[in-house]
Amino acid sequence: MKLCILFPGMGYHCDKPLLYYSSKLAQSKGYEVVTLNFSGFPDNAKNDEELLRKSADIAFNQSVEQLKDIDFSKYEKVVFIGKSIGTVAMQMYRRKFNVNAVSVLLTPVEYTFENTDKSCTAFHGTADPIADTAIITQFCSEQNIQLYKYENANHSIETKDVMTNLEYLRDVINKVEKFL
């Protein structure tokens, strides 16, 4: 048995493209898919370091509650896929509960890297207003984490050009498939 858990962001829910297609792909590969839902984030958290950290704690605590009945030992493979603040929560969860999981970091924030190790890969848009490209690149390099960068893409790995967005989405999902 294989398990894939999706950790969404603040406003980037599991029905949005990066997580929606990751979920569909995991299901097609025989994974049991669990989608988490987070709520109750403070307003304007994306622009305030303290509120962003508080949001990560909220997402982590909600992850603990939603995953309390899962016996990870019964799965031969576990994959965590997170988006934005969800990447922080999933890495905190993985570390605290010592879950042997591969982690896919979709548009991580800088705080994600306080709880990561090399058994993950990251995807980042170079025009992401929430996460600095130089800092993300440095963290990934220091921690030997594979980083895929998407030129001129924002925090959703999207640009102003629809065709470019579709190319980027296809590329991300093709790369996610390798982890499944």
C-alpha positions, 0 to 999 in steps of 0.5 A: 500500500502507498499513501500520498498526503497533500498539505495545502497552502493559505488559499491554495487548496487541493482543488487548485492545479498543482495539488489537484493534478498531483492528487490525480496522478497519485491516485492513478499510481495506486496511492491512497490520497489524503487531502488536508484542509487548513483554516483560521489563518490570520489576515495578511500573514503572507506579508508578516514574518510573525504571522507567517510563522503563526500560520505554519503552527496553525497548519501543523496543529491541524495536520496533527488532528487530521492525521491522528488515525493514520498508521504510517507503518502499514504503508510501503511508501509515503509521499508528502506533497505540500504547497507554501505554508503546507510545506512548513507544516508537513516538514514539521509533522514529518520530523516530529512524528519521524515519518519516513516520507518523500517530500515534494515542496511546491513553492516552499517559504524560507521557514520550510528549510528549518525542518528539511533534509535531502529526501525532498525536492523543491519547486520555486517560481523566480518571481515569487513575492513570498519566497526570495529566490536567492535564499531558496537557492542557497538553502537548497544548495546547502541542504543538497535538495534538488530545486526546480526553478520556473522563470518569471513565475509567481507563488503559484508557479504561474506567469501572465502567459497561459501557455507558459503556465500550462508548460510549467504545470506539465513540467511540475507534474512530470517531475512529481511523477518520479517521486511517486 
